[in-house]
Amino acid sequence: MTTNRAFEIRSGYNHTLGANYDGEGVNFAIFSAHAERVELCLYDPSGEHEIARLELPEYTDEIWHGYVPKLQPGALYGYRVYGPYDPENGHRFNPNKLLIDPYARELVGDIQWNDAHFAYQLLHDDKDLTFDDQDSAPFTPKCRVIDPAEANWEDRQRPSIPWSNAIIYETHVKGFTQLNSAIPEPLRGTFEGMGHKASVDYIKSLGITSVELLPVHWFPDDQHLLDKGLKNFWGYNSLGFFAPATRYYGPKGIQGFRDMVRAFHDAGIEVILDVVYNHTAEGNELGPRCHLKVSITSLTIARCRSASLLH
């Protein structure tokens, strides 16, 4: 239930996607070519209670946007997007589904797989020709507004290694660090462990110029894996391409990711991220509705002639 807490919302701007804090408030911008209305849902610090629902007031060049004065970093949010539900033409808008901002910089909470994540009635014989009105918010991670000033990248110069000279070491944050006794135990399997002196020095000693990290952005454990008592180790079914995977957080949280990158850069080593945008946990057209399907259109997700999604 939404409370009556008052928030002001202004037009804002469309030129930077995601939630962007400017020191006085937060601008929200999200792409959707065919949406008819977009609501910004704000949550309390627990992420369990919606405290405000604000309609984004402007639509410019297929970007919905609005600015909330006085909103601070740490605010939790998600989107509800209204539009046609016309599966035969590739449109599956359903405002009952709370959506993750595709440009979110940090996510809070874990996804709890539930039938409510699907825009249609999952067990119905007509599949996605039906419409589901269950609210997915209780089972969906919330996006968190971050303060870009905390990253403090301005005084940093990243290495620029010519491709002809690059020696690339591909590795996995958890797999590389979890059994290394030279890394303090609380840091093993984390970004902080990957950025630890023992890790960086070893990679440097091999003559490596560039370290390529297997997916480090936010990804869930897929339901079919959980059913078998397994987890998604490799990370290739993403739900947040711009949010670090919280499962790799150490004591410093998101700052551990920043410190890891700085440690490699200080050693003259590039950091390359393995990103596969068509490997999304939403799957095909019959998959859950969590983030990219906010902009379900041939402009953003490839479709074949039957309006099926190509994964």
TACOR-V53534 format. One record per pair of residues at least 6 apart in sequence whose ideal C-beta (glycine too) atoms are under 6 Angstrom apart, sorted by the first residue. I is the first residue (numbers start at 1). J is the second residue. Records with the same first field share a line. If there is no record, write none. Layout:
I=J + J
This chain:
2=50 + 53
3=51
5=51 + 52
7=52 + 54 + 68
8=69
9=54 + 66 + 68
10=67
11=57 + 58
12=27 + 65 + 66 + 67
13=27
14=29 + 60 + 63 + 65
17=29 + 103
18=103
19=26 + 28 + 145
20=27
21=73 + 145 + 147
25=67 + 68 + 69 + 70 + 71
26=68 + 71 + 145
27=67
28=40 + 66
29=63 + 65
30=64
31=62 + 63 + 295
32=294 + 295
33=62 + 297 + 299
34=83 + 297
35=81 + 83
36=82 + 83
37=82
38=56 + 64 + 79 + 81
39=53 + 55 + 80
40=54 + 56
41=50 + 53 + 78
42=51 + 52 + 77
43=50 + 76 + 142
44=51
47=76 + 108 + 109 + 142
56=64 + 65 + 66
57=66
58=65
73=145 + 146 + 147
75=145
76=142 + 144
77=143
78=98 + 142
79=99
80=95
81=93 + 294
82=95
83=93
84=91
85=93 + 131
87=128
88=307
89=307
90=303 + 307
92=119 + 296
94=119
96=133 + 135
97=136 + 289
98=136 + 137 + 140
99=291 + 294
100=290 + 291
101=143
102=291 + 292
103=242
104=143 + 240 + 243
105=146 + 242 + 243
106=144 + 146 + 243 + 254
107=141 + 218 + 240 + 243
108=142 + 144
109=141
111=141 + 220
112=139
113=223
114=139
115=122
116=134 + 136 + 139
117=136 + 288
118=132 + 288
119=289
120=128 + 130 + 132
121=130 + 132
124=130
128=286
151=258
158=265
159=268 + 270
161=209 + 210 + 270
166=209 + 210
167=207 + 208 + 209
168=210 + 212
169=203 + 208 + 211
170=212
172=214
173=194 + 216 + 248
174=189
177=183 + 188 + 189 + 193 + 194
178=188 + 189
182=198
183=193 + 196 + 198
187=193 + 196 + 250
190=248 + 250
191=248 + 256 + 257 + 260
192=250 + 256
194=260
195=259 + 260 + 263
200=263 + 267
203=211
204=267
210=270 + 272
211=269 + 271
212=272
213=273
214=274
215=235 + 236 + 274
216=245
217=238 + 240 + 241
218=239 + 240 + 243 + 245
219=232 + 235 + 237 + 238
220=239 + 281
221=231 + 232
222=232 + 237
225=232
236=279
237=279 + 281
238=280
239=281 + 290 + 291
244=254 + 257
250=256
261=271
264=271
280=292
282=288 + 290 + 292 + 293
283=311
284=309 + 311
285=308 + 309
301=309
302=310
